[in-house]
Amino acid sequence: MDFWQASEKRQAVNKAEAAGEIADSMEVRAALVAKLDSGEMTLDEVQAELKKIKRNAKKSGKITRSQAWNRG
């Protein structure tokens, strides 16, 4: 994969996030990290929550960042 292909994939992921199609978007991930930093959740809890979000993405009609990258 060259620079241009990676750039196009990154743009596809960003476009999908902006459209609200991604279940584990950077906003969701940032919120989980904020909970981790505040001590509200442990690292294991945050990781388990992210796995749950990814697992339930298809059920909620969304895709994961990884799926968006692969489609891009």
C-alpha positions in Angstrom: 0.0 0.0 0.0 1.4 3.3 -1.0 0.9 6.8 0.5 -2.0 7.6 -1.8 -3.9 4.4 -1.0 -3.5 4.9 2.7 -4.6 8.6 2.3 -7.8 7.5 0.5 -8.6 4.9 3.2 -8.1 7.5 5.9 -10.4 9.9 4.1 -13.0 7.1 3.8 -12.8 6.4 7.5 -13.1 10.2 8.3 -16.1 10.5 5.9 -17.9 7.5 7.5 -17.2 9.0 11.0 -18.6 12.3 10.0 -21.7 10.6 8.6 -22.2 8.7 11.9 -21.7 5.3 10.4 -19.0 4.2 12.7 -19.9 2.6 16.0 -16.4 2.8 17.6 -15.7 6.4 16.4 -12.9 8.5 17.8 -15.5 10.4 19.9 -16.6 7.1 21.5 -13.0 6.1 22.1 -12.1 9.5 23.5 -15.1 9.3 25.9 -13.8 5.9 27.1 -10.3 7.3 27.6 -11.8 10.2 29.6 -13.6 7.7 31.9 -10.3 5.8 32.2 -8.4 9.0 33.1 -11.0 10.1 35.6 -10.8 6.7 37.4 -14.5 6.0 36.6 -13.5 2.8 34.7 -10.4 0.5 34.8 -8.4 -0.4 31.7 -10.0 -3.8 31.6 -13.5 -2.3 31.8 -12.7 0.2 29.0 -11.3 -2.6 26.8 -14.3 -4.8 27.5 -16.7 -1.9 26.6 -14.9 -1.2 23.3 -15.1 -4.9 22.4 -18.8 -4.9 23.2 -19.3 -1.8 21.1 -17.5 -3.4 18.1 -19.4 -6.7 18.6 -22.8 -4.9 18.6 -22.0 -2.5 15.7 -23.7 -4.6 13.0 -26.8 -5.0 15.2 -27.1 -1.3 15.5 -26.7 -0.8 11.7 -23.2 0.6 11.9 -19.7 -0.5 11.0 -16.3 -0.5 12.9 -13.3 1.7 12.0 -11.6 -1.4 10.8 -14.4 -2.3 8.4 -14.4 1.3 7.1 -10.7 1.1 6.6 -11.0 -2.2 4.6 -13.8 -0.8 2.5 -11.9 2.5 1.8 
